[in-house]
Structures are given as C-alpha cells and as structure tokens.
Amino acid sequence: MTVRVNRKAIGNLQRQVSSLVNSVPLKERTLPRFKKRARRKQGDYWTPAELMVAAALVNQTKWDSVVAPRLREFRRCYPRTRTIEALLRLLNRMNDRQVSVRVLDWGERVRHYRVALLRGLVSGFVKYGRSLESKRGRSIDDYEVLRQWGREKDPQDKLEESYGGRIPGLGPKLVAWLRMYGGDFQTVPFDVYTEGGMARLGLADMGRVAEFIADICHVPRYTLDKAFRGQKDR
C-alpha cells in the first residue's frame, strides 16, 4: 500500500495550531537557556539548586500557589545553596522530616515521595556530573551537566543509573519538564496544560492520535490497528 498524505486534514490541524500559537505574545514564544535565565533572575527559580526543589514540588501541584512561594522561602532560608552539590550537602545534614519541613515546606509527612524524589534527583545529578567530569578531564558546571543529560538517549534511565536505583516520583512527565526547563531541550511535557491543548485540537487521547495519523496518511484505521498489533506480536 502506498501511503498518501491527506493535505486537507493537515491544513485543518495547521490552522488550529496557528490559532493557539498566535495567542502567545511574540516575546514569550522562545525560552532562553537556563543559564541565561538564571543570570537575569527570570522566572521563579534562579539556580540549579532551586530547579531541583521545583522539580520535587511541581508534580500534581499548582505552580503559582504552591511551587513559587516555596521557592522564594527556600531562597530566603538558604541563599548560599545555589549548586546541586551544595544542595546535596544541605540534604545530607538533615533527616527526612527536616527536609520536608525546611526545604520543601511540605509539612512533617516524612514518608511522602517528594523527599525521596528530591534526594534521588540531587544525588543522581551530582554523580552524573562527576562521571562527565571524569570522562572529559575538566570541571563542568551544573548548566552543562543538565544540558548533556537532557540529550541522553534515555535521560531517566541514565539518571537512575547514576543514582543507583529507582527514583520515587520520577517519570516521563517530570523528565520532560527537567529536560526543557533545565536542559534547554525542546519538548512538550505532558501535563494538564498539554492535555487541555491536545483536547482543543481533537487529539485528547492516543486512540484519537492514531486515528488522525491513519486519516492524514489515507490508511484505513482498521489497517493501521492491525499493523500495530502485528508489531506487538513480533
């Protein structure tokens, strides 16, 4: 079967995407590198240490009311904790309850996964960075470490390999967020905003996406489904 492109379907999608993109002011359509944003103190996190804290807080929470104020409090309490390694030293001086209360401002829920997530991220990135330094024979700052990690073939696997085990709470959504906002890697983290935007485009679930692919390629939906099933059986 020769696959042909349904240009009408693509044109309809392009018009919908253009409408969404045009709602974003021009000056906000590009994301400067993390190092540049940090130097200019743009956004709510200004250092790699603050990025780690934000990563431990961002899952299933509201940014403006939950994450941002906690980042400001962390900066006020620990102004000298700027690098990931400095954050590791700080965490090593605390038990889980202290990390939850003092660093994350998450109360005394010591068994909550966010403490373990923060410890895992920090330890993993420190060890990953040290490995890079050993291979390259020179010192590497956190920004370069994050950029290199963001370009790994499987960033989550690489970070957990450096950490030495599973990092609680780390999944594709958070990995994508860290790659984009810390590693300067262009992606679209799948969160509630992406879910809502995809719904507006009529692509709210994987089934609809597969149907769209079949339609724009003029392939019967049954045929594509049959092909998918055949791949799984191999």
DALINWO-V347376 format. One record per residue. N is the residue number from 1. NEAR is the number of other ideal C-beta (glycine too) atoms within 12 Angstrom. Layout:
# DALINWO-V347376
N;NEAR
N;NEAR
This chain:
# DALINWO-V347376
1;12
2;7
3;16
4;15
5;17
6;19
7;14
8;14
9;24
10;19
11;14
12;19
13;25
14;16
15;15
16;22
17;20
18;14
19;15
20;20
21;16
22;12
23;14
24;15
25;9
26;9
27;9
28;12
29;12
30;13
31;22
32;17
33;23
34;34
35;23
36;16
37;24
38;28
39;14
40;12
41;14
42;18
43;25
44;28
45;33
46;26
47;35
48;40
49;39
50;43
51;43
52;49
53;45
54;40
55;45
56;44
57;39
58;40
59;32
60;19
61;25
62;16
63;23
64;13
65;11
66;23
67;32
68;23
69;21
70;34
71;33
72;23
73;23
74;37
75;24
76;15
77;21
78;27
79;16
80;15
81;29
82;26
83;29
84;41
85;29
86;23
87;37
88;31
89;19
90;28
91;34
92;18
93;15
94;24
95;16
96;27
97;18
98;21
99;35
100;29
101;23
102;27
103;39
104;41
105;28
106;32
107;18
108;17
109;17
110;20
111;14
112;24
113;27
114;39
115;35
116;29
117;39
118;45
119;38
120;33
121;47
122;42
123;30
124;39
125;46
126;35
127;28
128;39
129;34
130;21
131;22
132;27
133;20
134;13
135;12
136;14
137;8
138;11
139;15
140;27
141;23
142;36
143;28
144;27
145;41
146;41
147;29
148;29
149;40
150;32
151;19
152;25
153;10
154;15
155;36
156;30
157;20
158;28
159;42
160;28
161;20
162;28
163;29
164;15
165;17
166;18
167;37
168;24
169;27
170;36
171;24
172;20
173;25
174;38
175;34
176;27
177;35
178;42
179;33
180;29
181;36
182;45
183;35
184;28
185;25
186;15
187;24
188;18
189;26
190;24
191;24
192;17
193;17
194;22
195;18
196;14
197;23
198;24
199;17
200;17
201;25
202;19
203;27
204;18
205;15
206;15
207;16
208;17
209;22
210;23
211;24
212;26
213;27
214;27
215;26
216;25
217;23
218;20
219;25
220;16
221;21
222;13
223;18
224;25
225;19
226;17
227;21
228;21
229;13
230;11
231;10
232;9
233;8
234;7
